[in-house]
Amino acid sequence: MAKEIKPVAKEIKPAPKETKEAKSVTRASKPNFFQRSVEGLRRYVNETVGELRKVSWPTRREAWYLTIVVLIVTGVMAAILGSLDWVFSKFFQWILTLPL
């Protein structure tokens, strides 16, 4: 014979109300807006510098070659897009000059 297991009801107690004195103490210990802003900015700069130290920077030669690759790819894409633009403009000019 198995025993029936009944769930135990938990007591829920209301949170104690804060008095005016307790509120004023917590407000006094919290830094003002400008102090928090300066501290946040200081932390941001320190973390950014730490992350930049972890970066694997390319050598001068690698940077030069990558710059050349970017310029070549940009020139080729500009030529392709420019020629497509010219072809489509001629095509639409031809369509618009057709007699209806």
PyMOL commands that place a pseudoatom at each C-alpha (Angstrom):
pseudoatom trace, name=CA, resn=MET, resi=1, chain=A, elem=C, hetatm=0, pos=[0.000, 0.000, 0.000]
pseudoatom trace, name=CA, resn=ALA, resi=2, chain=A, elem=C, hetatm=0, pos=[1.425, 3.332, -1.071]
pseudoatom trace, name=CA, resn=LYS, resi=3, chain=A, elem=C, hetatm=0, pos=[1.053, 6.348, 1.148]
pseudoatom trace, name=CA, resn=GLU, resi=4, chain=A, elem=C, hetatm=0, pos=[-0.441, 9.464, -0.316]
pseudoatom trace, name=CA, resn=ILE, resi=5, chain=A, elem=C, hetatm=0, pos=[2.018, 12.328, -0.320]
pseudoatom trace, name=CA, resn=LYS, resi=6, chain=A, elem=C, hetatm=0, pos=[0.400, 15.682, 0.292]
pseudoatom trace, name=CA, resn=PRO, resi=7, chain=A, elem=C, hetatm=0, pos=[2.180, 18.873, -0.828]
pseudoatom trace, name=CA, resn=VAL, resi=8, chain=A, elem=C, hetatm=0, pos=[3.249, 21.112, 1.999]
pseudoatom trace, name=CA, resn=ALA, resi=9, chain=A, elem=C, hetatm=0, pos=[1.833, 24.617, 1.809]
pseudoatom trace, name=CA, resn=LYS, resi=10, chain=A, elem=C, hetatm=0, pos=[4.497, 27.282, 2.217]
pseudoatom trace, name=CA, resn=GLU, resi=11, chain=A, elem=C, hetatm=0, pos=[3.810, 30.324, 4.298]
pseudoatom trace, name=CA, resn=ILE, resi=12, chain=A, elem=C, hetatm=0, pos=[4.135, 33.585, 2.431]
pseudoatom trace, name=CA, resn=LYS, resi=13, chain=A, elem=C, hetatm=0, pos=[5.099, 36.439, 4.685]
pseudoatom trace, name=CA, resn=PRO, resi=14, chain=A, elem=C, hetatm=0, pos=[4.772, 40.042, 3.530]
pseudoatom trace, name=CA, resn=ALA, resi=15, chain=A, elem=C, hetatm=0, pos=[8.009, 41.962, 3.128]
pseudoatom trace, name=CA, resn=PRO, resi=16, chain=A, elem=C, hetatm=0, pos=[8.781, 44.313, 6.002]
pseudoatom trace, name=CA, resn=LYS, resi=17, chain=A, elem=C, hetatm=0, pos=[8.020, 47.949, 5.252]
pseudoatom trace, name=CA, resn=GLU, resi=18, chain=A, elem=C, hetatm=0, pos=[10.957, 50.336, 5.125]
pseudoatom trace, name=CA, resn=THR, resi=19, chain=A, elem=C, hetatm=0, pos=[10.912, 53.288, 7.426]
pseudoatom trace, name=CA, resn=LYS, resi=20, chain=A, elem=C, hetatm=0, pos=[11.910, 56.797, 6.392]
pseudoatom trace, name=CA, resn=GLU, resi=21, chain=A, elem=C, hetatm=0, pos=[15.208, 56.433, 8.209]
pseudoatom trace, name=CA, resn=ALA, resi=22, chain=A, elem=C, hetatm=0, pos=[16.087, 53.247, 6.295]
pseudoatom trace, name=CA, resn=LYS, resi=23, chain=A, elem=C, hetatm=0, pos=[15.269, 54.917, 2.962]
pseudoatom trace, name=CA, resn=SER, resi=24, chain=A, elem=C, hetatm=0, pos=[17.433, 57.943, 3.716]
pseudoatom trace, name=CA, resn=VAL, resi=25, chain=A, elem=C, hetatm=0, pos=[20.378, 55.703, 4.590]
pseudoatom trace, name=CA, resn=THR, resi=26, chain=A, elem=C, hetatm=0, pos=[20.168, 53.830, 1.267]
pseudoatom trace, name=CA, resn=ARG, resi=27, chain=A, elem=C, hetatm=0, pos=[19.887, 57.069, -0.685]
pseudoatom trace, name=CA, resn=ALA, resi=28, chain=A, elem=C, hetatm=0, pos=[22.875, 58.582, 1.085]
pseudoatom trace, name=CA, resn=SER, resi=29, chain=A, elem=C, hetatm=0, pos=[25.107, 55.617, 0.234]
pseudoatom trace, name=CA, resn=LYS, resi=30, chain=A, elem=C, hetatm=0, pos=[24.239, 55.695, -3.478]
pseudoatom trace, name=CA, resn=PRO, resi=31, chain=A, elem=C, hetatm=0, pos=[26.605, 57.938, -5.526]
pseudoatom trace, name=CA, resn=ASN, resi=32, chain=A, elem=C, hetatm=0, pos=[25.052, 60.737, -7.531]
pseudoatom trace, name=CA, resn=PHE, resi=33, chain=A, elem=C, hetatm=0, pos=[24.523, 60.761, -11.296]
pseudoatom trace, name=CA, resn=PHE, resi=34, chain=A, elem=C, hetatm=0, pos=[27.832, 62.439, -12.154]
pseudoatom trace, name=CA, resn=GLN, resi=35, chain=A, elem=C, hetatm=0, pos=[29.898, 60.115, -9.979]
pseudoatom trace, name=CA, resn=ARG, resi=36, chain=A, elem=C, hetatm=0, pos=[28.204, 57.083, -11.559]
pseudoatom trace, name=CA, resn=SER, resi=37, chain=A, elem=C, hetatm=0, pos=[28.750, 58.537, -15.045]
pseudoatom trace, name=CA, resn=VAL, resi=38, chain=A, elem=C, hetatm=0, pos=[32.449, 59.187, -14.455]
pseudoatom trace, name=CA, resn=GLU, resi=39, chain=A, elem=C, hetatm=0, pos=[32.911, 55.737, -12.927]
pseudoatom trace, name=CA, resn=GLY, resi=40, chain=A, elem=C, hetatm=0, pos=[31.089, 54.128, -15.859]
pseudoatom trace, name=CA, resn=LEU, resi=41, chain=A, elem=C, hetatm=0, pos=[33.213, 56.040, -18.360]
pseudoatom trace, name=CA, resn=ARG, resi=42, chain=A, elem=C, hetatm=0, pos=[36.400, 55.079, -16.515]
pseudoatom trace, name=CA, resn=ARG, resi=43, chain=A, elem=C, hetatm=0, pos=[35.376, 51.406, -16.505]
pseudoatom trace, name=CA, resn=TYR, resi=44, chain=A, elem=C, hetatm=0, pos=[34.507, 51.567, -20.232]
pseudoatom trace, name=CA, resn=VAL, resi=45, chain=A, elem=C, hetatm=0, pos=[37.907, 53.030, -21.132]
pseudoatom trace, name=CA, resn=ASN, resi=46, chain=A, elem=C, hetatm=0, pos=[39.785, 50.480, -18.991]
pseudoatom trace, name=CA, resn=GLU, resi=47, chain=A, elem=C, hetatm=0, pos=[37.877, 47.562, -20.536]
pseudoatom trace, name=CA, resn=THR, resi=48, chain=A, elem=C, hetatm=0, pos=[38.410, 48.941, -24.051]
pseudoatom trace, name=CA, resn=VAL, resi=49, chain=A, elem=C, hetatm=0, pos=[42.159, 49.264, -23.503]
pseudoatom trace, name=CA, resn=GLY, resi=50, chain=A, elem=C, hetatm=0, pos=[42.241, 45.715, -22.117]
pseudoatom trace, name=CA, resn=GLU, resi=51, chain=A, elem=C, hetatm=0, pos=[40.434, 44.379, -25.198]
pseudoatom trace, name=CA, resn=LEU, resi=52, chain=A, elem=C, hetatm=0, pos=[42.721, 46.290, -27.580]
pseudoatom trace, name=CA, resn=ARG, resi=53, chain=A, elem=C, hetatm=0, pos=[45.736, 44.660, -25.946]
pseudoatom trace, name=CA, resn=LYS, resi=54, chain=A, elem=C, hetatm=0, pos=[44.307, 41.236, -26.847]
pseudoatom trace, name=CA, resn=VAL, resi=55, chain=A, elem=C, hetatm=0, pos=[43.961, 42.102, -30.553]
pseudoatom trace, name=CA, resn=SER, resi=56, chain=A, elem=C, hetatm=0, pos=[46.292, 40.405, -33.014]
pseudoatom trace, name=CA, resn=TRP, resi=57, chain=A, elem=C, hetatm=0, pos=[47.366, 43.409, -35.075]
pseudoatom trace, name=CA, resn=PRO, resi=58, chain=A, elem=C, hetatm=0, pos=[48.549, 42.872, -38.682]
pseudoatom trace, name=CA, resn=THR, resi=59, chain=A, elem=C, hetatm=0, pos=[52.080, 43.755, -39.664]
pseudoatom trace, name=CA, resn=ARG, resi=60, chain=A, elem=C, hetatm=0, pos=[52.719, 46.828, -41.793]
pseudoatom trace, name=CA, resn=ARG, resi=61, chain=A, elem=C, hetatm=0, pos=[53.197, 44.639, -44.867]
pseudoatom trace, name=CA, resn=GLU, resi=62, chain=A, elem=C, hetatm=0, pos=[49.942, 42.729, -44.273]
pseudoatom trace, name=CA, resn=ALA, resi=63, chain=A, elem=C, hetatm=0, pos=[48.056, 46.000, -43.781]
pseudoatom trace, name=CA, resn=TRP, resi=64, chain=A, elem=C, hetatm=0, pos=[49.494, 47.359, -47.056]
pseudoatom trace, name=CA, resn=TYR, resi=65, chain=A, elem=C, hetatm=0, pos=[48.493, 44.245, -49.026]
pseudoatom trace, name=CA, resn=LEU, resi=66, chain=A, elem=C, hetatm=0, pos=[45.007, 44.189, -47.515]
pseudoatom trace, name=CA, resn=THR, resi=67, chain=A, elem=C, hetatm=0, pos=[44.567, 47.870, -48.390]
pseudoatom trace, name=CA, resn=ILE, resi=68, chain=A, elem=C, hetatm=0, pos=[45.512, 47.138, -52.007]
pseudoatom trace, name=CA, resn=VAL, resi=69, chain=A, elem=C, hetatm=0, pos=[43.027, 44.235, -52.113]
pseudoatom trace, name=CA, resn=VAL, resi=70, chain=A, elem=C, hetatm=0, pos=[40.237, 46.468, -50.791]
pseudoatom trace, name=CA, resn=LEU, resi=71, chain=A, elem=C, hetatm=0, pos=[41.016, 49.177, -53.373]
pseudoatom trace, name=CA, resn=ILE, resi=72, chain=A, elem=C, hetatm=0, pos=[41.060, 46.644, -56.243]
pseudoatom trace, name=CA, resn=VAL, resi=73, chain=A, elem=C, hetatm=0, pos=[37.786, 45.032, -55.162]
pseudoatom trace, name=CA, resn=THR, resi=74, chain=A, elem=C, hetatm=0, pos=[36.190, 48.464, -54.769]
pseudoatom trace, name=CA, resn=GLY, resi=75, chain=A, elem=C, hetatm=0, pos=[37.333, 49.495, -58.270]
pseudoatom trace, name=CA, resn=VAL, resi=76, chain=A, elem=C, hetatm=0, pos=[36.082, 46.268, -59.856]
pseudoatom trace, name=CA, resn=MET, resi=77, chain=A, elem=C, hetatm=0, pos=[32.693, 46.543, -58.140]
pseudoatom trace, name=CA, resn=ALA, resi=78, chain=A, elem=C, hetatm=0, pos=[32.403, 50.207, -59.177]
pseudoatom trace, name=CA, resn=ALA, resi=79, chain=A, elem=C, hetatm=0, pos=[33.103, 49.239, -62.804]
pseudoatom trace, name=CA, resn=ILE, resi=80, chain=A, elem=C, hetatm=0, pos=[30.547, 46.399, -62.705]
pseudoatom trace, name=CA, resn=LEU, resi=81, chain=A, elem=C, hetatm=0, pos=[27.835, 48.528, -61.107]
pseudoatom trace, name=CA, resn=GLY, resi=82, chain=A, elem=C, hetatm=0, pos=[28.595, 51.465, -63.402]
pseudoatom trace, name=CA, resn=SER, resi=83, chain=A, elem=C, hetatm=0, pos=[28.344, 49.302, -66.525]
pseudoatom trace, name=CA, resn=LEU, resi=84, chain=A, elem=C, hetatm=0, pos=[25.091, 47.708, -65.307]
pseudoatom trace, name=CA, resn=ASP, resi=85, chain=A, elem=C, hetatm=0, pos=[23.695, 51.171, -64.641]
pseudoatom trace, name=CA, resn=TRP, resi=86, chain=A, elem=C, hetatm=0, pos=[24.644, 52.276, -68.174]
pseudoatom trace, name=CA, resn=VAL, resi=87, chain=A, elem=C, hetatm=0, pos=[23.131, 49.130, -69.752]
pseudoatom trace, name=CA, resn=PHE, resi=88, chain=A, elem=C, hetatm=0, pos=[19.850, 49.495, -67.850]
pseudoatom trace, name=CA, resn=SER, resi=89, chain=A, elem=C, hetatm=0, pos=[19.580, 53.212, -68.615]
pseudoatom trace, name=CA, resn=LYS, resi=90, chain=A, elem=C, hetatm=0, pos=[20.041, 52.501, -72.366]
pseudoatom trace, name=CA, resn=PHE, resi=91, chain=A, elem=C, hetatm=0, pos=[17.512, 49.657, -72.140]
pseudoatom trace, name=CA, resn=PHE, resi=92, chain=A, elem=C, hetatm=0, pos=[14.872, 51.876, -70.518]
pseudoatom trace, name=CA, resn=GLN, resi=93, chain=A, elem=C, hetatm=0, pos=[15.570, 54.688, -72.994]
pseudoatom trace, name=CA, resn=TRP, resi=94, chain=A, elem=C, hetatm=0, pos=[14.931, 52.197, -75.799]
pseudoatom trace, name=CA, resn=ILE, resi=95, chain=A, elem=C, hetatm=0, pos=[11.696, 51.008, -74.151]
pseudoatom trace, name=CA, resn=LEU, resi=96, chain=A, elem=C, hetatm=0, pos=[10.455, 54.577, -73.704]
pseudoatom trace, name=CA, resn=THR, resi=97, chain=A, elem=C, hetatm=0, pos=[11.122, 55.490, -77.352]
pseudoatom trace, name=CA, resn=LEU, resi=98, chain=A, elem=C, hetatm=0, pos=[9.069, 52.559, -78.717]
pseudoatom trace, name=CA, resn=PRO, resi=99, chain=A, elem=C, hetatm=0, pos=[5.888, 53.647, -80.504]
pseudoatom trace, name=CA, resn=LEU, resi=100, chain=A, elem=C, hetatm=0, pos=[2.703, 52.593, -78.787]
for i in range(1, 100): cmd.bond("trace and resi %d" % i, "trace and resi %d" % (i + 1))
show_as sticks, trace
zoom trace
